[in-house]
Amino acid sequence: MSVVALNMPEARDSNSLEVNPVRELASCTELLDDFAALNRFYEENGYILLRKVLDPKSVEEARDAMLAVAARQGLIRAGDKDALWTGKPFKGGMEESPEFAGVSKRLVDYPANQALLTKVLGEKACMVPNVQYRTYPPGGSITPIHQDGFYSPGIQDYRPVWVPLTPCQREVGGLMIAVGQNRRGYLHNLAKPTPFPIPSGVIPDDTWATTDYFPGDVLIVHPFAPHASMPNRSNRLRVTFDTRVQSAKNPRAFAATVKSVTPTSITADLDGFGERTYRVDESSFIRPIDPGVREPFDKFVEVTKPGMRLQIVTEGDLAVMLRRLTAD
C-alpha cells in the first residue's frame, strides 16, 4: 500500500452528494465456486457483488422484522412490504437499536447463507459483532465517503457485508464504491478532527460505480474501498443492514462484558471464550461510548466501566480496539 493515511490540513472535505457514479458494478456470481478468481477480483476492484444468492426465506424473515420496527416508528403502515414512507419525520439514530437484535444473526446462521459466506471468505465464517441497521426514509441519513478498515484496526481478513432487504434501486440510495481505490491504502485525512474525512479530489471521479440492488443480493466491500451511500430520492424506505464476517477458526473480534479496568489493561468476559485480560496503550482505538468518537488514552479508565458490553479486537495480548457493542 503506497498511502498509509493523508495529512492535508487545508484540504476541503469530500461530499458524497457531489459524486456522480458513472460506472456499473459487475456481478461476480459466476466466480463463487472459484475462490482464487473471486479473491483476485475482490483485491483488484475492492468489492464482490453477488446476485440472488441468499436463502429467500431468510431474506423475507429479516425484511419483515425490520419493517415491523419501521411500522412501530410510524415510518410505514403495518404490513406494507413495499416500505412506502408515510411522511412522518425520522429522528434517526436507530442503526444500533436493540429493537433489531437478532435480525442479522438469524439471516447469517441459515445453512445456505453460511455456505455462501464460506465461499466468500475461503474458510468457515463467523460474524464480527458489529451490525448497522438502516430504515432510511427519503431525505434521511447519508453515509459519507469512508473506508471501513480505517475505523476497525486489528480485524484481520474480515469482510464487510451489505444486504438489501427490499428493492434498492439507485433512487432509493444504495451504496456506491470507488472501484480499484482500495489499492491505495487509507485516504482519511489525519489533519482533520474525527471522523477524519477523506479530502475532496483525492478519489478520481471516473472510479465511482453503483447499481440497482435487490433482495437476495449481497455486496462485499473491501475494508480499504472508499464507499458511501447515495441520497434516497424515492417514496420508499431504504431497508438494509451491514455487518462483517471473519474467520471462525481464528477470530480477532469478540463480543464481551467488561469486568474491570486499570490504566493500562482491561479484563472482560468474552462471549463463548471466557475471561481474558488485555493490555491497553496509546495505539488502542478506544470508543466505548460514541462509536464515532475516539477517546484519548488518558481517559480510558474514565470512559470504560465494568458491566459495559463492548466489541474487543485483539492482537496477541493487546486490545487493538474497544467499541460499544451493537445489536447482532
Residue pairs with C-beta under 8 A, 6 or more apart in sequence:
1 183
1 184
1 185
1 186
1 224
2 184
2 185
3 184
3 185
3 186
3 187
4 185
4 186
5 150
5 185
5 186
5 187
5 188
5 189
5 190
5 196
6 186
6 187
6 188
6 189
6 190
6 191
6 198
6 199
6 202
7 189
7 190
7 191
8 189
8 191
8 199
9 191
9 192
11 189
11 191
11 192
11 199
11 200
11 201
11 202
12 199
12 200
12 201
13 189
13 192
13 197
13 198
13 199
13 200
14 144
14 145
14 197
14 198
14 199
14 200
14 201
14 202
14 203
15 144
15 145
15 200
16 142
16 143
16 144
16 145
16 176
16 228
16 229
16 230
17 142
17 231
18 200
19 145
19 176
19 205
19 208
19 228
20 205
20 208
21 176
21 208
21 209
21 210
21 230
22 205
22 206
22 208
22 209
23 179
23 206
23 207
23 208
23 209
23 210
24 209
24 210
24 211
25 47
25 49
25 177
25 179
25 209
25 210
25 211
25 219
26 45
26 49
27 49
27 50
27 51
28 38
28 41
28 42
28 48
28 49
28 50
29 49
29 50
29 51
29 52
29 53
31 37
31 38
31 41
32 38
32 50
32 53
32 116
32 119
32 120
33 119
35 119
35 122
38 48
38 119
38 120
39 122
41 48
42 48
42 220
42 222
43 182
43 183
43 222
44 180
44 183
45 179
45 180
45 182
46 177
46 178
46 179
46 180
46 181
46 182
46 183
46 221
46 222
46 224
46 225
47 177
47 179
47 219
47 220
47 221
47 222
47 225
48 120
48 218
48 219
48 220
49 211
49 217
49 218
49 219
49 220
50 116
50 120
50 217
50 218
50 219
50 220
51 214
51 216
51 217
52 214
52 216
52 217
53 116
53 216
53 217
53 218
54 107
54 110
54 112
54 113
54 116
54 163
54 215
54 216
54 217
54 218
55 110
55 112
55 113
56 215
56 216
57 110
58 106
58 107
58 110
58 112
58 113
59 107
59 163
59 165
59 215
59 216
60 215
61 106
61 107
62 103
62 104
62 106
62 107
62 163
62 165
62 241
63 81
63 165
63 166
63 215
63 239
64 81
65 100
65 102
65 103
66 100
66 103
66 133
66 135
66 165
66 239
66 241
67 76
67 80
67 81
67 83
67 135
67 166
67 239
68 78
69 94
69 97
69 99
69 100
69 135
70 76
70 83
70 135
70 237
70 239
71 77
71 78
71 79
71 80
72 99
73 88
73 90
73 94
73 135
74 86
74 88
75 85
75 86
75 88
75 90
75 135
75 137
75 237
76 83
76 84
76 85
76 86
76 237
77 84
77 86
81 166
82 166
82 236
83 135
83 166
83 236
83 237
83 239
84 235
84 236
84 237
85 137
85 138
85 235
85 236
85 237
88 137
90 135
90 136
90 137
90 140
92 140
92 141
94 100
94 133
94 135
95 132
95 133
95 134
95 326
96 131
96 132
96 133
96 291
96 324
96 326
96 327
97 133
97 327
98 327
99 327
100 131
100 133
100 241
100 327
101 327
101 328
102 327
102 328
103 133
103 241
104 127
104 131
104 133
104 241
104 243
104 328
105 127
105 328
107 113
107 163
108 114
108 117
108 127
108 243
108 245
114 124
114 125
116 218
117 125
117 161
117 245
118 124
118 125
120 159
120 218
120 220
120 245
121 157
121 159
121 245
121 246
121 247
123 247
123 248
123 249
124 247
124 248
124 249
125 245
125 246
125 247
125 248
126 245
126 246
126 247
126 248
126 251
127 243
127 244
127 245
127 246
127 328
128 155
128 158
128 243
128 244
128 245
128 246
128 253
128 311
129 253
129 254
129 255
129 271
129 311
129 325
129 326
129 328
130 152
130 243
130 244
130 253
130 311
130 323
130 326
131 241
131 242
131 243
131 326
131 327
131 328
132 241
132 242
132 243
132 326
133 241
133 327
134 141
134 238
134 239
134 240
134 241
134 242
135 237
135 238
135 239
136 173
136 229
136 232
136 237
136 238
137 232
137 237
137 238
138 232
138 233
138 234
138 235
138 236
139 231
139 232
140 173
140 232
140 238
141 229
142 173
142 228
142 229
142 230
142 231
143 175
143 228
143 229
144 195
144 197
144 228
145 178
145 197
145 198
145 203
145 226
145 227
145 228
146 188
146 195
146 197
146 198
146 226
146 227
146 228
147 182
147 186
147 187
147 188
147 198
147 223
147 224
147 225
147 226
147 227
148 160
148 221
148 223
148 225
148 244
149 186
149 222
149 223
149 224
150 186
150 188
150 196
151 195
151 285
152 158
152 223
152 244
152 313
152 321
153 285
153 313
153 320
153 321
154 252
154 253
154 285
154 313
154 314
154 315
154 320
154 321
155 223
155 244
155 246
155 252
155 253
155 313
155 321
156 246
156 247
156 250
156 252
157 246
157 247
158 223
158 244
158 245
158 246
158 252
158 253
159 220
159 221
159 222
159 223
159 244
159 245
159 246
160 220
160 221
160 222
160 223
160 242
160 243
160 244
161 218
161 219
161 220
161 242
161 243
161 244
161 245
162 175
162 218
162 219
162 220
162 221
162 240
162 241
162 242
163 217
163 218
163 219
163 240
163 241
163 242
163 243
164 174
164 213
164 214
164 215
164 217
164 239
164 240
165 215
165 239
165 240
165 241
166 215
166 236
166 237
166 238
166 239
167 212
167 213
167 214
167 215
167 236
168 174
168 212
168 213
168 214
168 238
168 239
168 240
169 212
169 213
169 234
170 210
170 211
170 212
170 230
171 232
171 233
171 234
172 232
172 234
172 236
172 238
173 229
173 230
173 231
173 232
173 233
173 234
173 238
174 210
174 211
174 212
174 213
174 229
174 230
174 238
174 240
175 210
175 213
175 219
175 221
175 227
175 228
175 229
175 230
176 208
176 209
176 210
176 227
176 228
176 229
176 230
177 208
177 209
177 210
177 221
177 225
177 226
177 227
178 203
178 204
178 207
178 208
178 209
178 225
178 226
178 227
179 207
179 208
179 209
180 207
181 187
181 203
181 204
181 207
181 224
181 225
181 226
182 222
182 223
182 224
182 225
182 226
183 224
184 224
185 224
186 224
187 198
187 199
187 202
187 203
187 226
188 195
188 196
188 197
188 198
189 196
189 197
189 198
189 199
190 196
194 292
194 293
194 294
195 292
198 226
203 226
210 230
213 219
221 227
229 238
232 238
244 253
246 252
246 253
252 313
252 314
252 315
253 311
253 312
253 313
253 314
254 270
254 271
254 273
254 311
254 312
254 313
254 314
255 270
255 271
255 309
255 310
255 311
255 325
255 328
256 268
256 269
256 270
256 271
256 309
256 310
256 311
256 312
256 325
257 268
257 269
257 271
257 307
257 308
257 309
257 310
258 266
258 267
258 268
258 304
258 305
258 306
258 307
258 308
258 309
258 310
259 267
259 268
259 269
259 275
259 306
260 266
260 267
260 306
261 267
261 280
261 300
261 301
261 304
261 305
261 306
262 301
263 300
263 301
264 279
264 280
264 281
265 277
265 278
265 279
265 280
266 277
266 278
266 280
266 304
266 312
266 319
266 322
267 275
267 276
267 277
267 278
268 275
268 276
268 278
268 310
268 312
269 275
270 276
270 312
277 317
278 312
278 314
278 317
278 318
278 319
279 317
279 318
279 319
280 286
280 297
280 300
280 318
280 319
280 322
281 297
281 318
282 297
283 318
283 320
284 297
284 300
284 318
284 319
284 320
284 321
284 322
285 294
285 313
285 320
285 321
285 322
285 323
286 294
286 295
286 296
286 297
286 299
286 300
286 303
286 304
286 321
286 322
287 293
287 294
287 295
287 321
287 322
287 323
287 324
288 295
288 303
288 304
288 308
288 310
288 322
288 323
288 324
289 295
289 303
289 324
290 324
291 323
291 324
291 326
295 303
304 310
304 322
308 324
309 324
309 325
310 322
310 323
310 324
310 325
311 321
311 322
311 323
311 324
311 325
311 326
312 319
312 321
312 322
313 319
313 320
313 321
313 322
313 323
314 320
